[in-house]
Structure formats: structure tokens, C-alpha cells
Amino acid sequence: MCAARRVPLRRRRRLGAARGGEGRDGRAGEMETAPAPPAGAPRAPRPGPSACRAAKGEASAAPRSSPRRRRRLCVEYEAPRGGEAEAAPRWEPEGWRRQLAHIRAMRAARDAPVDRMGAAACVDGAAPPEVRRYQVLLALMLSSQTRDQVTWAAVRRLREDGLTVDRILQAEEGALGRLIYPVGFWKNKARYIKQTTAILKRDYAGDIPKTVAELVKLPGVGPKMAHLVMNIAWQTVSGIGVDTHVHRISNRLKWVKEETKHPEETRQALEKWLPRELWSELNWLLVGFGQQICLPVNPRCSECLNQAICPASRKH
């Protein structure tokens, strides 16, 4: 008998890998193989293309995990879903109702210049409605930066000469200026009156606009005039008419949250908190109050019922 031939280690490793794997120590690996079918047994058929497609369909039909829904952040000015945002408490000046009641008491006599010579008192009560509205508009245009006594006298002269749309269109600008002198900025106002009257004749059949947006487009008409025209001529409350008196007194009483520099700023500040039902009377109340007691210079604080509760009384 021949002696067994020794196989080199490197060759044994290659043989082991071919048979099922071999470790570094030369032992055969334990790789599992499918048992061979018994002799004579029929072979299992290979899966066809339809079976492969069915298997893929089952895999695709498996439920997928839905992507995680992002949480919707509520932007600062949006109301939370499912309910309304809580309204912030409205600011209002301390003690304003008491101050307003005192001003009403001081204005009860209705004897200030605005009561006797304001725009509402300048119109011809016997004239047709559209003529009265036109006269209200012109009186307010003349009243800007002009004392009521001067405005009243100018409107009276215009009425004697015929204060209608057609009559003003016929008048020369120079002649119109002489009639309204010495109202403030009389040359500019004469030009504005001619331009505005031509627009009214052309676009409004001789009447005046019915909205603030249209009124402020007229030459020489600002927001204060527009809101007063709406109130006096159309009996419609569109906003607070803020002139120099209303602007001054509102700041003195601290009826604005922060000090305002211009009448239009004051109007916006007042309308944020003052109840709308008080808007129409505020101009009339404060203008007369400013003409008689709360004067621009040297206010008569000793005669004012608000002396003890007015923030500005200690300064005068």
C-alpha cells in the first residue's frame, strides 16, 4: 500500500473554498446546500414571467407607511384653527367720559363763533338741496386757517353775488378773489374754487360727490373738509373732522395714545377708540370749546370744569 500523499496547506484551502468555504485554520466551512432530490423524482418547474409579475404586484400592494405630517405653525396674525383669536383690549384714555361730559356742559349755551358762523350756518336755507350742499363745500374750503367770522363774511358776499355753480363759473378768478378776501390764502382758494366748480359741473351735474374718496380728489379739499362735508351736507358719518382745535385739545387731554404732530394723525388715533356714535358731535364740541376756553395761547383753565382732571392744566 502506498503511503498517503501530504497535500500542501495552500491547496487544501483552495479545495475547501470550492467545496463550501474554509477558514484560515484550514477547516471546511459550514455552508448549507439544498439536499439533492432523490433519483427519479420529477424536477420542480421554474417560475414563469406571470408568477414573477404577481410577486412584484404583491410587494407593491403592501401598505406603505404614510409620511409624517408636518405640524402647521400659526403665524402671528392668523387665528388658530378651530376658533377665533382673542381680540386685544382696546386702549382708551383714563377718565375721558367724565371729561367729555364736562365739555358738553360748558358748550350747552351754543354761543361760540362756530355755532353762529360755522359752515352749517353759512348756507342759504331757502336754496335747493344741491345748492345748499355746494355752499357747505365752499364754506369749508374758505374756512381753512381762517377765523369763522372772516369765513362768514366772505360767504355772505358770495351769496349776495350769487353763490351757485353757474354763477361761480361765470365769475372771473380775480373778481372771485376780491369777494373772498381776506380769508387765508385767498388767491389759492379762488383758483381752487374755480377748478372744483368746473369739475362739479362736468362730472356731478352741479352737485357734490357723495364719498370721501371722491371729495378729496377735488382741488383744495382735504380729509378734514371731506368728513365735515359728509356730515353736514349728506348727514353721513364717515369720520371725525379734525381741525387745529380738535388736534390741540385731543393732545392736551391725552385722548391720543401717543402725541400726534398733524390733524390727520389725530383723526386716525381718535377713531381707534372713540365710539362711532360720538364722531359727528366731536368737531362741533371741541371747536367751540377751543374758541372759548381751551385757547391756543393762555387757555382759561380756571374756568374749565376739567381743570382737576386735565393732564395739561398744570402746564398753564
Kinemage of the C-alpha trace (Angstrom):
@kinemage 1
@onewidth
@group {chain A} dominant
@subgroup {mainchain}
@vectorlist {calphas} color= white
{ca met a 1} P 0.000 0.000 0.000
{ca cys a 2} L 1.232 3.413 -0.948
{ca ala a 3} L 1.621 5.987 1.744
{ca ala a 4} L -0.897 8.910 1.675
{ca arg a 5} L 0.488 11.891 -0.112
{ca arg a 6} L 0.510 15.056 2.017
{ca val a 7} L -1.461 17.928 0.380
{ca pro a 8} L 0.021 21.396 0.946
{ca leu a 9} L -1.984 23.738 3.218
{ca arg a 10} L -2.483 26.365 0.486
{ca arg a 11} L -4.001 23.780 -1.833
{ca arg a 12} L -6.236 22.414 0.916
{ca arg a 13} L -7.639 25.935 1.436
{ca arg a 14} L -8.442 26.285 -2.268
{ca leu a 15} L -10.158 22.918 -2.289
{ca gly a 16} L -12.143 23.775 0.822
{ca ala a 17} L -13.316 27.098 -0.651
{ca ala a 18} L -14.509 25.319 -3.751
{ca arg a 19} L -16.469 22.802 -1.657
{ca gly a 20} L -18.115 25.235 0.629
{ca gly a 21} L -15.595 27.567 2.172
{ca glu a 22} L -12.669 27.081 4.511
{ca gly a 23} L -11.436 29.092 7.414
{ca arg a 24} L -7.992 30.377 7.984
{ca asp a 25} L -7.293 27.344 10.133
{ca gly a 26} L -7.883 25.061 7.138
{ca arg a 27} L -11.212 23.605 8.313
{ca ala a 28} L -14.045 23.351 5.852
{ca gly a 29} L -16.812 25.903 6.182
{ca glu a 30} L -20.354 25.025 7.170
{ca met a 31} L -22.129 26.380 4.130
{ca glu a 32} L -25.639 24.893 3.799
{ca thr a 33} L -26.686 23.459 0.470
{ca ala a 34} L -30.140 22.269 -0.626
{ca pro a 35} L -30.499 18.464 -0.467
{ca ala a 36} L -30.389 16.768 -3.834
{ca pro a 37} L -33.723 15.327 -4.979
{ca pro a 38} L -33.997 11.527 -4.873
{ca ala a 39} L -33.172 9.645 -8.031
{ca gly a 40} L -36.066 9.520 -10.492
{ca ala a 41} L -38.057 12.384 -8.840
{ca pro a 42} L -39.534 14.971 -11.271
{ca arg a 43} L -37.916 18.393 -11.305
{ca ala a 44} L -39.825 21.353 -9.881
{ca pro a 45} L -40.921 23.730 -12.670
{ca arg a 46} L -39.173 27.122 -12.852
{ca pro a 47} L -41.435 30.123 -12.128
{ca gly a 48} L -42.625 31.824 -15.313
{ca pro a 49} L -42.894 35.564 -16.076
{ca ser a 50} L -46.516 35.802 -14.870
{ca ala a 51} L -45.540 34.440 -11.471
{ca cys a 52} L -42.739 36.983 -11.201
{ca arg a 53} L -45.143 39.794 -12.071
{ca ala a 54} L -47.641 38.563 -9.473
{ca ala a 55} L -44.942 38.507 -6.826
{ca lys a 56} L -43.952 42.037 -7.709
{ca gly a 57} L -47.616 43.142 -7.540
{ca glu a 58} L -47.973 41.686 -4.075
{ca ala a 59} L -44.863 43.567 -2.955
{ca ser a 60} L -46.124 46.849 -4.378
{ca ala a 61} L -49.576 46.335 -2.867
{ca ala a 62} L -48.106 46.133 0.590
{ca pro a 63} L -49.219 49.168 2.657
{ca arg a 64} L -46.632 51.900 2.858
{ca ser a 65} L -46.112 53.880 5.977
{ca ser a 66} L -47.610 57.356 5.380
{ca pro a 67} L -45.109 60.227 5.571
{ca arg a 68} L -45.115 62.157 8.802
{ca arg a 69} L -47.398 65.205 8.538
{ca arg a 70} L -45.740 68.469 9.354
{ca arg a 71} L -47.226 70.484 12.148
{ca arg a 72} L -48.648 73.786 10.850
{ca leu a 73} L -47.255 76.713 12.766
{ca cys a 74} L -49.653 79.552 13.462
{ca val a 75} L -48.388 82.844 12.053
{ca glu a 76} L -48.642 85.838 14.362
{ca tyr a 77} L -51.546 87.468 12.529
{ca glu a 78} L -53.502 84.235 11.915
{ca ala a 79} L -56.311 82.964 14.090
{ca pro a 80} L -55.752 79.458 15.496
{ca arg a 81} L -57.645 76.719 13.644
{ca gly a 82} L -60.907 75.834 15.287
{ca gly a 83} L -61.516 79.214 16.927
{ca glu a 84} L -61.093 82.955 16.653
{ca ala a 85} L -58.125 84.808 18.041
{ca glu a 86} L -58.863 86.730 21.179
{ca ala a 87} L -59.125 90.458 20.456
{ca ala a 88} L -56.662 92.625 22.309
{ca pro a 89} L -58.296 95.010 24.788
{ca arg a 90} L -58.947 98.383 23.177
{ca trp a 91} L -56.973 101.277 24.594
{ca glu a 92} L -58.900 104.299 25.781
{ca pro a 93} L -57.810 107.330 27.798
{ca glu a 94} L -58.481 107.353 31.501
{ca gly a 95} L -61.472 109.433 32.575
{ca trp a 96} L -62.438 110.515 29.048
{ca arg a 97} L -66.189 110.090 29.592
{ca arg a 98} L -66.102 112.471 32.543
{ca gln a 99} L -64.045 114.970 30.566
{ca leu a 100} L -66.472 114.757 27.643
{ca ala a 101} L -69.454 115.307 29.934
{ca his a 102} L -67.802 118.454 31.305
{ca ile a 103} L -67.150 119.770 27.793
{ca arg a 104} L -70.791 119.183 26.871
{ca ala a 105} L -71.853 121.158 29.936
{ca met a 106} L -69.530 124.036 29.001
{ca arg a 107} L -70.897 124.008 25.418
{ca ala a 108} L -74.560 123.886 26.416
{ca ala a 109} L -75.155 127.570 25.602
{ca arg a 110} L -74.049 127.090 21.963
{ca asp a 111} L -72.728 130.621 21.782
{ca ala a 112} L -69.278 130.078 20.293
{ca pro a 113} L -68.377 131.567 16.885
{ca val a 114} L -68.688 128.132 15.244
{ca asp a 115} L -72.310 127.938 16.392
{ca arg a 116} L -73.263 131.243 14.782
{ca met a 117} L -70.851 131.415 11.821
{ca gly a 118} L -69.676 127.882 11.078
{ca ala a 119} L -70.117 126.156 7.731
{ca ala a 120} L -73.544 124.809 8.670
{ca ala a 121} L -74.740 128.350 9.426
{ca cys a 122} L -73.399 129.849 6.187
{ca val a 123} L -75.791 128.215 3.747
{ca asp a 124} L -78.973 129.677 2.311
{ca gly a 125} L -81.751 127.637 3.894
{ca ala a 126} L -84.185 128.566 1.102
{ca ala a 127} L -81.923 127.272 -1.689
{ca pro a 128} L -82.417 123.864 -3.378
{ca pro a 129} L -80.635 120.914 -1.711
{ca glu a 130} L -77.832 120.660 -4.283
{ca val a 131} L -77.138 124.404 -3.938
{ca arg a 132} L -77.018 124.135 -0.149
{ca arg a 133} L -74.565 121.251 -0.415
{ca tyr a 134} L -72.401 123.288 -2.777
{ca gln a 135} L -72.420 126.216 -0.356
{ca val a 136} L -71.382 123.928 2.515
{ca leu a 137} L -68.418 122.711 0.442
{ca leu a 138} L -67.300 126.244 -0.455
{ca ala a 139} L -67.709 127.497 3.117
{ca leu a 140} L -65.458 124.702 4.371
{ca met a 141} L -62.891 125.394 1.659
{ca leu a 142} L -62.783 129.037 2.753
{ca ser a 143} L -62.622 128.182 6.459
{ca ser a 144} L -59.209 126.513 6.304
{ca gln a 145} L -56.790 128.503 8.506
{ca thr a 146} L -59.371 131.280 8.730
{ca arg a 147} L -61.452 132.501 11.645
{ca asp a 148} L -65.169 131.758 11.459
{ca gln a 149} L -66.024 135.469 11.497
{ca val a 150} L -63.919 136.056 8.359
{ca thr a 151} L -65.336 132.982 6.606
{ca trp a 152} L -68.868 134.019 7.416
{ca ala a 153} L -68.377 137.490 5.928
{ca ala a 154} L -66.811 136.065 2.739
{ca val a 155} L -69.673 133.608 2.199
{ca arg a 156} L -72.200 136.403 2.715
{ca arg a 157} L -70.551 138.444 -0.035
{ca leu a 158} L -70.585 135.443 -2.361
{ca arg a 159} L -74.250 134.791 -1.651
{ca glu a 160} L -75.152 138.402 -2.451
{ca asp a 161} L -73.408 137.982 -5.808
{ca gly a 162} L -74.995 134.557 -6.389
{ca leu a 163} L -73.412 131.509 -4.771
{ca thr a 164} L -74.327 128.812 -7.291
{ca val a 165} L -72.284 126.590 -9.588
{ca asp a 166} L -73.259 128.511 -12.721
{ca arg a 167} L -72.639 131.934 -11.159
{ca ile a 168} L -69.159 130.976 -9.906
{ca leu a 169} L -68.254 129.571 -13.327
{ca gln a 170} L -69.204 132.904 -14.899
{ca ala a 171} L -67.125 134.950 -12.437
{ca glu a 172} L -63.528 135.776 -13.200
{ca glu a 173} L -60.917 134.419 -10.831
{ca gly a 174} L -59.696 137.907 -9.919
{ca ala a 175} L -63.214 139.085 -9.082
{ca leu a 176} L -63.798 135.940 -7.028
{ca gly a 177} L -60.585 136.606 -5.124
{ca arg a 178} L -61.706 140.125 -4.244
{ca leu a 179} L -65.001 138.775 -2.899
{ca ile a 180} L -63.407 136.226 -0.556
{ca tyr a 181} L -60.524 138.436 0.636
{ca pro a 182} L -59.194 138.456 3.430
{ca val a 183} L -59.578 134.706 4.053
{ca gly a 184} L -56.289 132.894 4.472
{ca phe a 185} L -54.530 132.061 1.186
{ca trp a 186} L -57.328 133.793 -0.720
{ca lys a 187} L -55.545 133.679 -4.098
{ca asn a 188} L -55.097 129.911 -3.926
{ca lys a 189} L -58.641 129.419 -2.697
{ca ala a 190} L -60.077 131.477 -5.548
{ca arg a 191} L -58.265 129.224 -8.024
{ca tyr a 192} L -59.337 126.049 -6.194
{ca ile a 193} L -62.975 127.185 -6.132
{ca lys a 194} L -62.984 127.778 -9.882
{ca gln a 195} L -61.360 124.413 -10.606
{ca thr a 196} L -63.598 122.488 -8.208
{ca thr a 197} L -66.764 124.145 -9.512
{ca ala a 198} L -65.854 123.212 -13.094
{ca ile a 199} L -65.400 119.567 -12.023
{ca leu a 200} L -68.741 119.544 -10.239
{ca lys a 201} L -70.489 120.920 -13.306
{ca arg a 202} L -68.826 118.442 -15.646
{ca asp a 203} L -68.863 115.249 -13.565
{ca tyr a 204} L -71.624 115.644 -10.971
{ca ala a 205} L -74.328 117.683 -12.737
{ca gly a 206} L -73.692 120.638 -10.436
{ca asp a 207} L -73.963 118.609 -7.199
{ca ile a 208} L -71.116 117.457 -4.937
{ca pro a 209} L -69.605 113.947 -4.527
{ca lys a 210} L -71.139 111.531 -2.044
{ca thr a 211} L -67.953 109.846 -0.826
{ca val a 212} L -64.803 110.942 0.949
{ca ala a 213} L -62.650 109.296 -1.722
{ca glu a 214} L -64.210 111.492 -4.414
{ca leu a 215} L -64.254 114.647 -2.301
{ca val a 216} L -60.548 114.596 -1.516
{ca lys a 217} L -59.794 114.472 -5.247
{ca leu a 218} L -61.235 117.969 -5.630
{ca pro a 219} L -58.681 120.812 -5.641
{ca gly a 220} L -58.305 122.371 -2.196
{ca val a 221} L -60.279 119.678 -0.326
{ca gly a 222} L -58.542 117.645 2.391
{ca pro a 223} L -59.677 114.829 4.703
{ca lys a 224} L -60.976 117.175 7.410
{ca met a 225} L -63.176 119.064 4.961
{ca ala a 226} L -64.337 115.843 3.308
{ca his a 227} L -65.557 114.300 6.575
{ca leu a 228} L -67.286 117.533 7.587
{ca val a 229} L -68.964 117.801 4.183
{ca met a 230} L -70.238 114.245 4.532
{ca asn a 231} L -71.621 115.051 7.980
{ca ile a 232} L -73.168 118.461 7.253
{ca ala a 233} L -74.216 118.127 3.607
{ca trp a 234} L -75.066 114.426 3.373
{ca gln a 235} L -75.837 113.662 7.054
{ca thr a 236} L -73.440 110.718 6.869
{ca val a 237} L -70.783 109.949 9.472
{ca ser a 238} L -67.657 108.928 7.581
{ca gly a 239} L -65.010 110.042 10.073
{ca ile a 240} L -64.041 112.701 12.611
{ca gly a 241} L -63.369 116.172 11.266
{ca val a 242} L -60.125 117.192 12.968
{ca asp a 243} L -59.037 120.809 12.663
{ca thr a 244} L -56.496 122.730 14.698
{ca his a 245} L -58.811 122.959 17.738
{ca val a 246} L -59.636 119.231 17.828
{ca his a 247} L -55.977 118.388 17.267
{ca arg a 248} L -54.768 120.643 20.091
{ca ile a 249} L -57.371 119.655 22.673
{ca ser a 250} L -57.061 115.921 21.972
{ca asn a 251} L -53.346 116.118 22.722
{ca arg a 252} L -53.865 118.234 25.826
{ca leu a 253} L -56.414 115.793 27.250
{ca lys a 254} L -54.222 112.820 26.257
{ca trp a 255} L -57.022 111.434 24.113
{ca val a 256} L -54.319 110.066 21.813
{ca lys a 257} L -52.144 107.188 22.968
{ca glu a 258} L -49.018 108.955 21.746
{ca glu a 259} L -48.577 112.616 20.937
{ca thr a 260} L -49.534 113.444 17.357
{ca lys a 261} L -47.998 116.117 15.154
{ca his a 262} L -50.671 116.547 12.489
{ca pro a 263} L -54.504 116.656 12.471
{ca glu a 264} L -54.753 113.607 10.209
{ca glu a 265} L -52.701 111.567 12.701
{ca thr a 266} L -55.043 112.759 15.444
{ca arg a 267} L -58.097 111.691 13.461
{ca gln a 268} L -56.741 108.182 12.982
{ca ala a 269} L -55.779 107.914 16.666
{ca leu a 270} L -59.213 109.083 17.865
{ca glu a 271} L -61.137 106.774 15.568
{ca lys a 272} L -59.301 103.747 17.005
{ca trp a 273} L -61.023 104.038 20.378
{ca leu a 274} L -63.793 106.675 20.364
{ca pro a 275} L -67.255 105.099 19.886
{ca arg a 276} L -68.570 105.845 16.408
{ca glu a 277} L -71.803 107.344 17.688
{ca leu a 278} L -69.757 110.234 19.125
{ca trp a 279} L -67.839 111.084 15.971
{ca ser a 280} L -70.345 113.535 14.490
{ca glu a 281} L -70.526 115.831 17.521
{ca leu a 282} L -66.854 115.847 18.450
{ca asn a 283} L -65.795 118.546 15.976
{ca trp a 284} L -68.612 120.878 16.987
{ca leu a 285} L -67.934 120.336 20.702
{ca leu a 286} L -64.169 120.766 20.648
{ca val a 287} L -64.059 123.637 18.150
{ca gly a 288} L -66.375 125.772 20.293
{ca phe a 289} L -64.574 124.679 23.453
{ca gly a 290} L -61.265 125.677 21.871
{ca gln a 291} L -62.641 129.052 20.779
{ca gln a 292} L -63.942 129.969 24.226
{ca ile a 293} L -61.953 128.212 26.966
{ca cys a 294} L -59.152 125.906 25.776
{ca leu a 295} L -57.462 128.648 23.759
{ca pro a 296} L -54.249 128.015 21.805
{ca val a 297} L -52.374 130.540 23.966
{ca asn a 298} L -53.182 131.267 27.607
{ca pro a 299} L -56.076 128.784 27.982
{ca arg a 300} L -58.630 129.701 30.613
{ca cys a 301} L -58.005 126.698 32.854
{ca ser a 302} L -59.534 128.414 35.877
{ca glu a 303} L -62.905 128.476 34.044
{ca cys a 304} L -62.659 124.870 32.835
{ca leu a 305} L -64.615 122.105 34.559
{ca asn a 306} L -61.814 119.711 33.645
{ca gln a 307} L -59.107 121.637 35.464
{ca ala a 308} L -58.640 118.976 38.167
{ca ile a 309} L -58.550 116.066 35.711
{ca cys a 310} L -56.821 117.617 32.686
{ca pro a 311} L -53.206 116.464 32.206
{ca ala a 312} L -52.280 119.831 30.655
{ca ser a 313} L -53.784 122.067 33.329
{ca arg a 314} L -50.579 122.029 35.398
{ca lys a 315} L -48.615 123.440 32.453
{ca his a 316} L -50.725 126.598 32.083
